[in-house]
Amino acid sequence: MTPMNDRIAEQTIEDHKYLLELVENRAAIAYFAVANRNQSLFNALKNYVKEEIKQQEEEDQGKDEAELKKAKKNNKANSKMEAIFKNIILDFDFMSIVMYPELKNRREFVHQAWLIAKKTENTELKIAISNDPYFYISRDDILVLLKTKDD
């Protein structure tokens, strides 16, 4: 298998923007890019997210405070998962979680991807992540699993 080059990865992200609307899909793409050691796809997704943040900041500059507060209220449910995803994609260096994994970085990356999969109840992603050798769950995660009667 040959790795995707940067141009093809960026075109793939561009062609499939409709999938990027849901945070669980973005988390899945990030996780599978890391699991398959596909740095081009990971970087293309990172660039897409950076561009999205930049556009949002430009839009927010034109709005007054009342409109911003109203928009934040509407997005409050997704904001925690969005923050987790932005942490996954922006704060982790690809090499530290794939090529030269520091146990802590890879474990945290996998755990945060699992948190998104759990909150969105994405069974396929939960199964894939739980098979990762760096997967772990905390006591709080176990309590959530027990409350939701999840496997």
Phi, psi and omega in degrees: 000131180261141181289151178289136175275170187300317182297316180294320179297316179296321178294322178298315178298316180298318182289338185242035180300330179299332177285337186277000179291326180265134182298327180294325177290320178295320178294321179296316179298315179298314181297313183290331173297318178290314181299328180262009179055044182257086184294326180298314180293319178300314180292323177296318177294320178298316179296321177299315181294318178299318179295321178297317178297317180298317179296320179296319178296320178295320178293321181293332180295330181276351183261154175272174186298322181296318178294322179295318179296319179296318179295321179293322177298317181293330183261008186297322181297319182272348188297324180292315178293323177298318179296319177297314180297315180298325175296315180300312189276328185262328187269341181262132175277132184305315183296327182285342180252352182236293189285316180233067189293122167281133184309317183296313182296314181295317180299316180293319178301310181297318181296317181292323175296322179293324178300318178294315180299321181291315182295329180266357181055044177272095188299315182298318179291320178300317180296313180299315182291321181293342176272355179291137181297341180261008181291139172209158172230149181266176177299319178298321179296319179296319178299317178298317179299318179294320180294324181269001181053045181267154177276000000 
